[in-house]
Amino acid sequence: MDSTTTGFIVEALTRSIVEHRLQPGAKLSEQKLADQFGVSRTLVRQALFQLSQNRLIRMEPARGAFVAAPSVAEAQQVFAVRRMLEAGMTREFIQCATPAHIEALKDHIQQERVAVQRGDVPGRTVLLGDFHVRMAQLMGNTVLAQMLNDLISRCALITLMYQSSSAAEHSVEEHSGIVQALQAKDEARALALMDAHLRHVEETLTLSQPLDTTA
């Protein structure tokens, strides 16, 4: 029961960070979270420890827990790791993709388009990241899906701190192009498009000067 409750708190706080309802640098009060979730501070502490292991929060002795504020170097490293992982995933996906897998990705892209058109910033943030996790899930690789989910959660923090303007519409179209290449089983094109997509997302970040998230 405890582990289930801890997992629920971890998931809820992760979503709050990904959807930008918790800002980088925000202090997380154990007592307030315990009251909010109706659990003991011990369970909250366990959840915060898990989040610190995922680098979504940082624990400071005698000060408490804070939403992480990734450095420029960390931001660049996260994207470098994603490019390496997702190149391998793209190769494997082409080998095992079925028409049903392609349709599932197309359905996901349609949800992205709807969220963008609605101006649903939290919704589109989650959906645009989940596209990559969905590929791993369709392959049946739960370990890769979890690794990508953790990395993409960290990317949500990075984009909140460093993104100068929304590139959501471009990302949707880039996802669509990737799926077309996957459907055609054109490995070279799919790899090139995935790499270009991740580099484009990184290029939209003003890594020389983070945005002011304290205002």
C-alpha positions in Angstrom: 0.0 0.0 0.0 2.8 2.4 1.0 4.7 1.9 -2.3 1.5 2.4 -4.3 0.8 5.7 -2.4 4.4 6.8 -2.8 4.2 6.0 -6.5 1.0 8.1 -6.8 2.7 11.1 -5.2 5.7 10.8 -7.4 3.5 10.6 -10.5 1.3 13.6 -9.4 4.4 15.8 -8.6 6.1 14.7 -11.9 3.0 15.8 -13.9 2.9 19.1 -12.0 6.5 19.7 -13.0 6.0 18.6 -16.6 2.9 20.7 -17.0 4.8 23.7 -15.6 2.5 24.1 -12.5 5.6 23.8 -10.3 8.4 26.1 -11.3 12.1 25.5 -11.2 13.4 26.5 -7.8 10.0 26.2 -6.1 10.3 24.9 -2.5 8.3 21.8 -1.7 7.0 21.6 1.9 6.7 18.1 3.3 3.9 19.1 5.6 1.9 20.9 2.9 2.3 17.9 0.5 1.3 15.5 3.3 -1.9 17.5 3.9 -2.6 17.8 0.2 -2.3 14.0 -0.4 -3.7 13.0 3.0 -0.6 10.9 3.9 2.2 10.9 6.4 5.3 13.0 6.0 7.3 9.8 5.8 5.5 8.8 2.6 6.1 12.3 1.2 9.8 12.1 2.1 10.0 8.8 0.2 8.4 10.3 -2.8 10.7 13.3 -2.8 13.7 11.0 -2.5 12.6 9.2 -5.6 12.1 12.5 -7.5 15.6 13.5 -6.4 17.0 10.3 -7.9 15.3 11.2 -11.2 16.9 14.7 -10.9 13.5 16.4 -11.0 14.1 17.9 -7.5 17.1 18.6 -5.4 17.4 18.0 -1.7 19.4 20.5 0.3 20.5 19.7 3.9 18.6 21.8 6.5 16.7 23.6 3.7 14.5 21.0 2.3 13.3 20.0 -1.2 13.2 22.2 -4.3 12.2 21.7 -7.9 15.4 21.3 -9.9 16.8 24.1 -12.0 19.0 22.3 -14.6 22.2 24.0 -15.7 23.1 24.7 -19.3 25.6 21.8 -19.3 23.0 19.4 -18.0 20.5 20.6 -20.6 23.0 19.9 -23.4 23.8 16.5 -21.9 20.1 15.5 -21.6 19.6 16.2 -25.3 22.8 14.4 -26.3 21.6 11.3 -24.5 18.2 11.5 -26.1 19.7 11.7 -29.6 21.7 8.5 -28.9 18.8 6.6 -27.3 16.3 7.6 -29.9 18.5 6.8 -32.9 18.6 3.2 -31.7 14.9 3.2 -30.9 14.1 4.5 -34.4 16.2 1.7 -36.0 14.5 -1.0 -33.9 11.0 0.5 -34.4 11.3 0.2 -38.2 12.2 -3.5 -37.9 9.1 -4.3 -35.8 6.6 -1.7 -36.8 3.1 -3.0 -37.9 0.4 -1.0 -39.6 -1.4 -0.8 -36.2 1.8 0.8 -34.7 1.8 3.4 -37.4 -1.9 4.2 -36.9 -1.4 4.5 -33.1 1.3 7.1 -33.8 -0.9 9.0 -36.3 -3.7 9.1 -33.7 -1.3 10.5 -31.2 -0.2 13.2 -33.6 -3.8 14.2 -34.1 -4.2 14.6 -30.4 -1.1 16.9 -30.5 -2.6 19.0 -33.2 -5.8 19.4 -31.3 -3.9 20.5 -28.1 -1.9 23.0 -30.1 -5.0 24.4 -31.8 -6.7 24.8 -28.5 -3.8 26.6 -27.0 -3.6 23.9 -24.3 0.0 24.5 -23.2 0.1 21.8 -20.4 -1.7 19.3 -22.7 0.6 19.8 -25.7 3.7 19.7 -23.5 2.8 16.3 -22.2 1.6 15.0 -25.6 4.7 16.2 -27.5 7.0 14.4 -25.1 4.8 11.3 -24.9 5.1 10.8 -28.7 8.7 9.5 -28.1 7.6 7.3 -25.1 4.8 5.9 -27.2 7.2 4.6 -29.8 9.0 2.6 -27.0 5.7 1.4 -25.6 4.5 0.2 -29.0 7.8 -1.8 -29.3 7.0 -3.4 -26.0 10.2 -2.1 -24.4 9.1 -0.9 -21.0 12.7 -0.2 -19.8 13.3 2.2 -22.7 9.9 3.8 -22.2 10.7 4.5 -18.6 14.1 5.9 -19.4 12.7 8.2 -22.0 9.9 9.2 -19.7 12.4 10.3 -17.1 14.6 12.1 -19.6 11.5 13.9 -21.1 10.4 15.0 -17.7 13.8 16.6 -17.3 13.4 18.2 -20.7 10.1 19.8 -19.6 12.1 21.6 -16.8 14.8 22.6 -19.3 12.3 24.0 -21.8 10.5 25.9 -19.0 13.8 27.6 -18.0 15.3 28.1 -21.5 12.7 28.1 -24.2 12.4 31.6 -25.8 9.3 30.9 -27.9 6.9 28.0 -28.6 8.0 25.6 -31.2 5.0 23.3 -30.6 3.5 23.5 -34.1 6.9 22.7 -35.7 7.3 19.7 -33.4 3.9 18.3 -34.5 4.8 18.5 -38.2 8.3 17.0 -37.5 6.6 14.1 -35.7 4.3 13.6 -38.7 7.3 13.5 -41.0 9.1 10.9 -38.8 6.0 8.7 -38.9 5.8 9.0 -42.7 9.4 7.8 -42.9 8.7 5.0 -40.4 5.7 3.9 -42.5 7.8 3.8 -45.6 10.5 1.8 -43.7 13.0 4.4 -44.8 15.6 4.1 -42.1 18.0 6.7 -43.3 15.3 9.3 -43.6 13.7 8.4 -40.3 17.0 8.7 -38.5 17.8 12.0 -40.1 14.4 13.4 -39.3 14.5 12.2 -35.6 18.0 13.7 -35.1 17.0 17.0 -36.8 13.8 17.2 -34.7 15.7 16.8 -31.4 18.4 19.3 -32.5 15.6 21.7 -33.5 14.0 21.5 -30.1 17.4 22.1 -28.5 18.0 25.0 -30.9 14.8 26.8 -29.7 16.4 27.0 -26.2 18.3 30.1 -25.3 21.0 28.2 -23.5 23.2 31.3 -23.2 20.7 33.1 -21.0 18.0 31.3 -19.0 14.6 32.9 -18.6 13.8 34.5 -15.3 11.6 31.9 -13.5 11.5 33.7 -10.2 9.1 36.4 -11.4 
